[in-house]
């Protein structure tokens, strides 16, 4: 008699996930900024291995020009929720979208995770016919399916939204929304499983972003600046939270991991008032949802001669918050500043009163701060996609944002890298001097850790 057992990398609660064995491999989306073939790389992150800090596997995409983006697992700890119909599936396949091509690649990481294989490619025509969307952006594995955000429609306009894929066949099932209300722009999404609530954020339609930052749209406040609240079960829009058009590009969402906590963090790229970046908290307030700014990160004055043309008139380097991550115990928030090259750690035990506990600099538009492994080599690009180990002790990040935007902020061309920081339990962090991955002609972007990480899973138990 066969017995179905849940995947051992599924954990009922974040506390149990924090006790899991350390990751030994990382999977990294590697972009080809010249429009050729992207790849998925496998990086050795085991300090005891002779391959530590090196690419030990790679699978090339079959087509050119995909612009791989925020990929994710087909299944995760959400499958252990009481109402989940799929506790028997396993964390085996990576679902890897191309934001430019609108292709979705299904990559099998077993039996040899150092030699992953493409087993299915979903073409853009299939996505358009079944869901009416294009430019798939972010993958999240839920209790009963794979949910994917999309920036817009096949014609490059809006609206953007979310569509659903089957966890086993990977068929595109259709649009998730039954009533989108006023929502038009899309970017990230996450949920509070304990409150039957979905949160979505805003960037822009494909036509607004694929050629780089459009100064006219930016200065007119035309990029995303709202959060949207949805009923998870009924799939209907409930509430809109407008930050105000001064705050442009409301991007990354990181809800509390504890399913009894009804709050989360939002990163906002730039303020039109002073080029600062900011962190906001959404939360429950007297039976409704509300949002409040809790961190400001100011721009840094700079000689216009040292700035790219897009920024010379401002005489300053904006921080440009392009990613954030939250430790599984909901204590530490990590913030990537792609412009200044600063990477920040905040104690958010009290989410409304964050306390800065750590900072390192690597790269940056002006600073070009070096890594200890290559102390004389100036780095460009800046802290970007950040991933955190389940136990919160190891932090990984890469330095490429998005090819058209990389070219505007770093017109000399980005030399891409991936680094690791060691985080202290009491707060603070240090750069691992032995870990520095050089991607050569490719550019590292999203990182996923073997067995799950701080931003890939959601939990139904505290």
Secondary structure, DSSP 8 states (H G I E B T S, - for coil): -------TT--SBHHHHHTS----EEEEEEE-TTSSEEEEEEEE--TTSTTTTSEEEEEEEEEE---B-B-EES--GGGGSTT-S-TT--S-EEEEEBTTT--EEEEE--S-TTS-EEEEEE-HHHHHHHHS-EEEEEEEEETTEEEEEEEE-TTS-S--EEEEE-TTT--EEEES-SB-TT------EEEEGGGTEEEE-B---HHHHTT---HHHHHTT-S--EEEEEETTTTEEEEEEE--TTEEEEEEEEE-SSTT--EEEEEEEEETTTS-EEEEEEEEETTEEEEEEEEEE--EE--GGGS-TTTGGGTEE---EEEEEE-TTS-EEEEEETTT-EEEEEE-SSTTS-EEEEEEE-B-TTT-B-BTTBTTS---SBS-SEEE-TTS-EEEEE----HHHHHHH-TT----EEEEEEE-TTS-EEEEEEEEEE-TTSEEEEEEETT--TTT---SB-
